[in-house]
Amino acid sequence: MGLTQRVQTLQQRLDARLGRFRHLLPAAFFLGGVTWDALTLRRIDAWLDNLILLGYLLILGIALALAVLVEHGHLTASRLKRLRPYFPAILQFFFGALFSAYVVFYFQSTTLPAHWLFFAGLVALLVANEFIHRRLLNLYVLLLLYTLASFTFFVFFVPVVLRRMNDLIFALSGLLSLVPVGLLVYLFRRHGVVHGRQAILLPGSALALVLVLNGLYALNWIPPVPLALREGGVYHHVRREGDVYLLHYEPAPWYRFWQRVSPRFHYTEGDTVFCFAAIFAPTQLRTGVQHVWQRYDPDRRAWITQDAIAYAVVGGRDNGYRGYTFKRHVQPGRWRVEVRTETGRLLGRIPFELVPSERPPLLHLRRYE
């Protein structure tokens, strides 16, 4: 028996054994991709991780093209035709690997309620495997999913490569994400898979999705990856000794067990309020950050900006680039500090309440390395 016959016999036996469980393969491959990413991903700026994800994106594009061409009868090679039942599982594995990686990376930058909506959308794609499986060879569903996968990758990959981050680079990332999508559309048109009105609607849908995502970013609904607010709080005093920050804080009450620092800041006349923040940024990425101090005016029912203090951020530290600002001559009431990028993108908010006190509160000391 020749090698080709042996391979065919092995494939027939495999098909016979997996026949009863074939409907479970897409979900199994999808969960396999999720598990693989959870075990292997490290940092959003790790070159090996990014190259692996880029490889996933390219392999997914190739598998998607083959699946569509075989499904529409434009590739008739016997080996490819025998793979036809497995294409949904293959596609689902790589969609699972990519979107689970995005869940891991975007979770690090998700600090606001609006960001959580986008994050929830990524999670929804992870758990909607049955819906995806039933529609996975629908051309519109495939291309829109691939557009989202491409866009979500390039918006953090391009800033890591260029070591810069601003609105122009975000827009450039969105345009680059359309390149692999455009190549797929061109391939499908050339092979006659799409024609007529569909040849316009298909790329138009992908472009519309990218424009919508850019609009969500402008509205601060998409977190400003690859930046992430690792930690932030309001302290009674902050000082630096070598590479260590010493933070003096008022501990939170026991019933607020999920917080270290109390949201109520008791101060005496002449006290200074410090805001400390640790921001993760990719290695050698340089950008600006500002602390916007705001006080709530109950008469106007609005947050009034009192100060905006900027400083530079240099990426590379696992625990984030550390910095602090401070404010004197404060008034009692509700306050918050918005941590923003130099272009105004919101990284997070640090709310607190200033409460006058006749004597200084008992403080704890924390070392932040």
N, C-alpha and C positions, 0 to 999 in steps of 0.2 A: 504494500500500500504506500503510495507516494505521500509526500509531505502535505500537498494541497488536500488530498482526500482525508488525511488524518485530521487536519484543521476543520474541514467541513463536518466530519463525524463528531468531533469534540463539540462544535457549535450546535449541532443537532441535539446532542445529549444535554447540553446546557439549556437549550430552549425547552426541551421536554421537562427538565427538572424545575425550571423557573416559571413554567407556564402558569401554574396555579397562583404564584406570588407576583406575577408581572405587574399587577395593578398597584402593588405596594412599592415597587421600585422607585418611582419618582419621589415619594415622601422619604424613603430611606436614603436616596442620594442627596436630597435636599438637607436632611438632618446631618448627613455625613459632612457636607460642606460647612454647616454651622459649627459642628464639633471640631473640625479641623482648624478653623480660624480661631476658635476660642482657645485652642491649645498652642497655637503657633504665633499669633500676633503679639508684637511687643510695643512699638511706638509708631506714631503716625509719620515720623520722619525717618524711620529705619529704611535704608535703601533696599535691603533684601526683601522686606515686607512689601514695599511699594513695587518692586520689580515682579514679585510673585503675583500681586493683584493686577498689574499690567498684563502679565502673562495670562491670568484668568480671563481678563477682558478680551484679549486677542483670541484665545481658544474658544471662548463663548461666541465671538463673532463668526469664527470659522464653522463651529458646530451649528450655529443658527443658520448660516448660509446653506450648509449641506442639508440640514433638515428640511428647509423650505424647498430647495430644488428637488430633493427626492420626493417630497410630499406632492409636488406639482408635476412630477413625471419628467423633469428635465435632466435628471441623472439616473441612468438605467443600469449602472454597473451592479452586478449581482451581489457583490460584497456590501455595497452601500444599501441596497434594497433589503438585505437581511438585517442591517442595523436599524432599519426604520422603526421597529417597535421600541428601541432603546433610546431614540433621540430625545423624547420628553424627559427621561431620567437623566441623561447627560446634561441637557440644558438646565434642568432643575438643580443638579449638583453645583454647577458653576454660578447660577443665580444665587443659590444658597450661600456659597462661599463668599461671593462679592457682597451681598446685602448684609450678611452677618458681620463681615469686616467693617462695613459702614456703620452698623449699629454700635460696634465696639468703639470706633473712632469718634463718631458724632456724639455718643453719650458723654464723652469727656468734655465737650463744649456746650452741652445742653444744660443751661441754668435758668432759663426763663420760661414762663408758661407758654409763650408763643413758640419757643424752640421745641417744647415738648410735643407740640402738634406735629411738627415735621418728623421728630424722632419716632412718634407713635406711628406715623405713616410707614417708616422703614420697618418697624417691628411688625406692622400689619402685613407687609409683603413677606416676612419670614413665616408667619403662621397661616397664610392663605394658600398653602401648597395645593390643596384640593382644587380650588378655583383656578389656580395657575395651570395645574395639570390638565384640566378639562379644556382650557382655552389656549394651551401653550403653543399649538401650531397655527393659531389664528395670527395672520400676518401683522395686523395692527397691534395686537397685544404684545407680540414678540418684539416689534420694533420700538414700541413705547417703553417697554421694560428695559430694553437694551439702551435706549436713550437715557433713561433715568440712571442706569448703572454707569454709563459712560460719564454723564454730567457729575454725578456724585463722586466719582473718582478724580476727575480732572480738577475740581474746585479745591481739593487739598493737595494734589500732586504738583500742580503748576507753581503755587507759592513755595513749596518745599524746594523745587528745582531752582527757581529764580531768587529765592531768599528775600523776597519782598511780598508785601500784601497790601492791596488797596482795591478800590472799586474797579479800576481799569483792568487789573490782573484777574479779578473775578469774572468780568465780562469776557476777557480773552479765554479764560478757562472754559466758559460756556461755549464759545465758538469752536474751540479745539474738540470739545466733546461731540460736536456734530460731524467731525471728519469721518470717524469709523462708521457712523450711521449713514452718512452720504455715500460711502463706498458700498455699503450693503444695498442701498436703494439703486445705485448705478448698476450693480451686478444683477439685481432682480429685473430691472428694466431691460438690460441687454439680453437676458435669457427669456424675456417675454412673460415673466411671472406677474409683473404689474404693467399696466398699459392704460392709455386713455385717462379718464378722470382719476383713477386710483394712483397713477404716476404723479399726480399733483397733490392729492390728499395725503398720501403716505409721508413724504418729506415735510409737507405743511404741518402735519400733526406733530412730528418730532420738533420742528422749529417752534411751534406754539407752546409745547411743553417746556422747552428751554426758556422761552420768554416769560412764561408763568413763574418758573423757578427763580428767574432773575428778579421778577417783581416781588416774590416772597422774601428774597434776600434784602431787597431795598426796604421792605417793611419790618426787617429784623425777625422774620419768621424762620429763617434758616440760620443756624449758629455760624459764627465767623471762623470756621475751621481754616487752618490748623491751630489757631489760638484757642486756649482754654483757660478759664479761671479755675485754678487748682484750689485756691482757698482765699477767703477774705473775711476781715472782721474789724471791729472798732475797739481800740485799746486805750488805756490810760497813759501808757508810755511805751515807746519803741526806741530801741537803740541797737546799734550794730557793733559786735566785737569780733573782728576777723571775718570769718565766713558764716558766723552765727548771728541770728537776730534774737534779741531778748524782748519778749512781749509781756507786758504787765496788763492783766485783764481782770475783770470782775466775773467770777464764775456764774454760769447759768443756774437757776434753781433746780433742785433735784428732779422735779416733775418734768422739766424740759431736758430729758436725758439724752436727746439726740443732738444737743448743742453743747459746746464747750464754753463759749462766751455769752454772757447775758445780753439779751436784746435791750435791756434798760441800763443806761449809762448814768450813774449817779455822780454828779460833779459839784465841786465847790467853786466859789468865786475865783477867777483867774486860771482855772484848769485849762489844759490843752487836750483836744480830742485828736487821736491818731487813727488813721485808716491804713491798715496793712493788707496787701494783696500779693499773692503768688500766682503768676501767669505762665502757663506752659507755652513755649514757642519752639518750633523746630530749630535744630542746630544752625547757627550763623544767620538765622532770619532776624532782621532788624526792623523794628517798627516802633511807633509811638503809642503810649497809653495815657489816658487822662482820667483823673478822679473828679467827677462832677458832684459837688456837695449841694444837696437840695434840702430845703425845709418846707414842710407842708403848711400852707396858709389856710386855716379853717374858714376865714371870712371869704376868701376868693375860691376856696375848694380846689386848690391847684398846688402843684409842687413848684416852688420858686428856687431857681438856681442862685446859690450864694457864692460859689467859687468853682473854677475849673482849673485844675492843676495838672500839668502834663509832665511826663518823664519818658525816657527811652527804654526800650526792652530789647535785650539780646538773648536769643534762644539757646537751648542746649541742655539746661538742667532738668532732671527728671521731676524734681519737686517744684519746678517753676522759677521764673525770674522774679525775685522779690523786690518790692519797693513799697514806700509808704509816703503819705502826705499827712498834713496836720492842719488844724484850724483852731484859732483862738477867738475870743469874744463871741461865744455861742449863746444862743437863746434856748430856753426849754421848749419842748414839743417833739413832734415826730420829724425824724430826719432819715435821709438815705444817701448813700454814696453810689453813684452809677459808675461802673468801671467800663470805659469805652475805648475803642481803638482810635487811632489818629484820624480816621475818616468818619468817626461817630458811630460805628457799629457797637451795639451793646453786648458786652461780655457777661455782665451780671450786675445785680443790685445787692447792696448791703444795707438793710433797714435797721434802724435803732431808734430809741426814744431817750431824749435828754431829760433827766429829772434832777432838779436842784436838791442839794443835800447840805446839812450843816457841818458834817464831818466826812472826811475821806472814807470810802468803802474799803473793806478788806480785799486785797488784791492777791492774785496768784501769778506765778512766773512760769513762762513757757519758753523753751529754746526751740527755734525753728532753723534747721540746717538746710 
